[in-house]
Amino acid sequence: MKQTIMEQLKQVEQEYGVTICYAAESGSRAWGFASPNSDYDVRFIYKRNVPAYLSLDPPRDVIEIPIHQDLDFHGWDLFKALRLFQSSNATLLEWLSSPTVYREERDFAESLRELAKNHFSIRRTSFHYLNLAKGHDLRQVNQKEQVKIKAYLYLLRSIFCLNWIEQNQTPPPTLVWSLLDEIDVDPWIKERFQQLVDLKKESDELGLIGADIELNDVIHQELARYEEQIPSLPDRKLESSLLNRLIWEELS
């Protein structure tokens, strides 16, 4: 599959007239708990030639390719990616720490990773994971006797990311097992998470289990705690000058 993905990335470059600076796996395969039928979520950052950015009609800043044969490709233009990076966009930070990298301009990616470590916003990134947890998956857990395994895994992963940020003050790693190796979490929760991962690997994306009341209680307690705590966390936004230099280097 990796060879197919690499060939598709070359095709994207040719078809759209762009150069891909970075491409990596995202979603459940990068997080470490894919099902047999999980899509390959390939995410990438691309750049155009200088004249394209100096035209009266600005180029589209997103490339989206319809899912085909379990392959989902989605890319952001360099300028869009760095504007989001400036505000500590957690999705982009996850791309940069993905365990599966398909394409990388090493200096570019390493510069972003270094900036992320030293300049990311604890508050903004924490809000991202809190809101992610409070969305669709939490409603599912609250309202149903039968719950998607995937919903529990997504919820717990968001909480583990919040635990990481609280305990380490750095962006959380994308691979969930790297999170669990380092954070202080009750052992039975880790064990239950492993059981859920094993179940998901044996089922499809819609696999169900009975609602786990004890786990539900922990989820609600943690989310309530973070909802109270996050608004008082420090915020920051990366200076444009640091990212401008990176853009000039990429386009020179």
C-alpha positions in Angstrom: 0.0 0.0 0.0 2.9 2.4 0.7 4.1 2.2 -2.9 0.5 3.0 -4.1 0.4 6.0 -1.8 3.8 7.3 -3.0 2.7 6.9 -6.6 -0.5 8.8 -5.9 1.4 11.6 -4.3 3.5 12.0 -7.5 0.3 12.0 -9.5 -1.1 14.8 -7.3 2.0 16.9 -8.0 1.7 16.4 -11.7 -2.0 17.0 -11.9 -2.2 20.1 -9.7 1.3 21.6 -10.5 2.5 21.6 -6.9 5.4 20.2 -4.9 4.6 18.2 -1.8 6.8 19.3 1.2 5.4 16.8 3.6 3.0 13.8 3.6 2.0 11.5 6.4 -0.7 9.1 7.7 -3.4 10.6 9.9 -6.4 9.1 11.7 -6.8 5.7 13.3 -3.8 4.1 11.4 -1.5 6.8 12.8 -3.1 6.7 16.2 -2.5 3.0 16.5 -5.9 1.4 16.6 -7.1 0.9 13.0 -9.8 -1.7 12.0 -9.2 -4.1 9.1 -11.3 -1.8 6.9 -10.0 1.6 8.1 -9.2 4.1 5.3 -5.7 5.3 4.7 -5.9 9.0 5.6 -3.0 10.6 3.8 -2.5 14.3 4.7 0.0 16.6 3.0 1.4 20.1 2.8 2.2 21.4 -0.7 3.6 24.5 -2.3 3.2 26.2 -5.7 5.7 28.2 -7.7 6.2 31.8 -6.8 4.2 33.3 -9.8 1.1 31.4 -8.6 1.2 33.4 -5.3 1.7 36.7 -7.0 -1.4 36.4 -9.3 -4.5 38.5 -8.9 -6.6 35.3 -8.5 -5.1 33.5 -5.5 -4.8 29.7 -6.0 -7.1 27.4 -4.0 -5.4 26.5 -0.7 -6.8 22.9 -0.4 -6.5 19.8 -2.5 -9.2 17.2 -1.8 -9.3 13.8 -3.7 -12.5 11.7 -3.3 -12.0 8.4 -1.4 -11.1 5.6 -3.7 -10.2 2.0 -2.6 -9.7 3.0 1.0 -7.4 5.9 0.1 -8.3 9.4 1.4 -6.0 12.2 0.3 -6.3 15.8 1.6 -3.7 18.5 1.4 -3.2 22.1 2.6 -1.2 24.8 0.8 1.9 26.0 2.5 0.4 29.4 3.4 -2.8 27.8 4.8 -0.8 25.2 6.8 1.5 27.8 8.4 -1.3 30.2 9.3 -3.0 27.3 11.1 0.3 26.2 12.6 0.8 29.8 13.9 -2.4 29.2 16.0 -1.3 25.8 17.3 -3.7 23.8 15.1 -3.7 20.4 16.7 -4.6 18.5 13.6 -1.4 19.9 11.8 0.7 19.1 14.9 -0.5 15.5 14.7 0.5 15.3 11.0 4.0 16.4 12.0 4.4 13.7 14.7 2.8 10.9 12.7 4.6 7.5 13.0 4.1 7.0 9.2 5.7 9.6 7.0 5.4 9.2 3.2 7.3 12.3 2.0 9.4 14.8 3.9 11.6 17.8 3.2 13.6 17.2 6.3 14.7 20.8 7.1 11.1 22.0 6.6 9.5 19.3 8.8 12.2 19.5 11.5 11.9 23.3 11.7 8.1 23.0 12.3 8.6 20.3 14.9 11.1 22.5 16.7 8.9 25.5 16.6 5.9 23.4 17.9 7.9 22.2 20.9 8.9 25.7 21.9 6.0 27.9 20.9 2.7 26.0 20.9 -0.3 27.2 22.9 -1.2 24.9 25.8 -4.7 26.5 26.0 -5.7 26.3 22.3 -4.4 22.7 21.9 -6.2 21.7 25.0 -9.5 23.3 23.8 -9.1 21.3 20.6 -9.0 18.0 22.4 -11.7 18.9 24.9 -14.1 20.0 22.1 -13.2 16.9 20.1 -14.2 14.7 23.1 -17.4 16.7 23.8 -18.7 16.2 20.2 -20.3 13.3 18.5 -18.6 10.5 20.4 -19.6 11.8 23.9 -23.2 12.1 22.7 -23.1 8.5 21.6 -21.7 7.3 24.9 -24.3 9.3 26.9 -27.4 8.2 24.9 -27.0 4.6 24.0 -26.9 1.2 25.6 -24.8 -0.1 22.7 -21.8 2.1 21.9 -19.4 2.0 19.0 -16.0 0.8 20.1 -14.6 3.5 18.0 -16.4 6.2 20.0 -14.8 5.0 23.3 -11.4 4.9 21.7 -11.7 8.4 20.2 -12.9 9.8 23.5 -10.2 8.1 25.6 -7.5 9.2 23.1 -8.6 12.9 23.5 -8.4 12.5 27.2 -5.0 11.0 27.0 -3.9 13.9 24.9 -5.2 16.3 27.5 -3.4 14.3 30.2 -0.2 14.6 28.2 -0.4 18.4 27.7 -1.2 18.8 31.4 1.7 16.7 32.5 4.3 17.6 29.9 3.4 21.0 28.5 4.3 19.9 25.0 2.2 18.8 22.0 1.1 15.2 22.4 2.5 12.5 20.2 0.2 11.1 17.5 0.7 7.4 18.3 -1.5 6.6 21.3 1.0 4.0 22.7 3.6 6.7 23.0 1.1 8.7 25.0 0.3 5.8 27.3 4.0 5.0 27.9 4.6 8.5 29.4 1.4 9.7 31.1 0.2 9.0 34.6 -3.1 7.1 34.1 -4.9 4.6 36.3 -3.6 1.1 35.2 -7.2 -0.3 34.8 -8.0 2.5 32.2 -4.9 1.5 30.2 -6.0 -2.1 30.4 -9.5 -1.3 29.3 -8.2 0.8 26.4 -6.1 -2.1 25.2 -9.1 -4.4 25.4 -11.1 -2.0 23.3 -8.3 -1.7 20.7 -8.1 -5.5 20.5 -11.9 -5.7 19.9 -11.7 -3.0 17.2 -9.0 -4.8 15.4 -11.2 -7.8 15.2 -14.3 -5.9 14.1 -15.3 -3.3 11.5 -15.6 0.4 11.9 -19.1 0.1 13.2 -18.4 -2.6 15.9 -20.5 -2.2 19.1 -20.2 -3.1 22.8 -22.4 -2.6 25.8 -22.1 0.8 27.5 -19.3 0.7 30.2 -20.7 2.6 33.2 -17.4 2.8 35.1 -15.6 4.1 32.0 -18.4 6.6 31.4 -17.9 8.0 34.9 -14.2 8.5 34.4 -14.8 10.2 31.0 -17.3 12.6 32.5 -15.1 13.4 35.5 -12.0 14.1 33.3 -13.9 16.3 30.9 -15.6 18.2 33.7 -12.2 18.8 35.3 -10.6 20.0 32.0 -13.6 22.2 31.2 -13.0 24.1 34.4 -9.2 24.1 34.1 -8.5 25.0 30.5 -9.8 28.6 30.3 -7.1 29.7 32.8 -4.2 28.0 30.9 -1.6 30.2 29.2 -2.1 31.2 25.5 0.4 32.2 22.9 0.6 32.8 19.1 3.8 32.2 17.2 5.4 35.3 15.7 4.9 35.7 12.0 8.5 36.6 11.4 9.6 33.0 12.4 7.2 31.5 9.9 7.9 34.1 7.2 11.5 33.0 7.1 10.4 29.4 6.6 8.2 30.4 3.7 11.0 32.4 2.0 13.3 29.4 2.3 10.7 27.1 0.8 9.9 29.4 -2.1 13.5 30.5 -2.8 
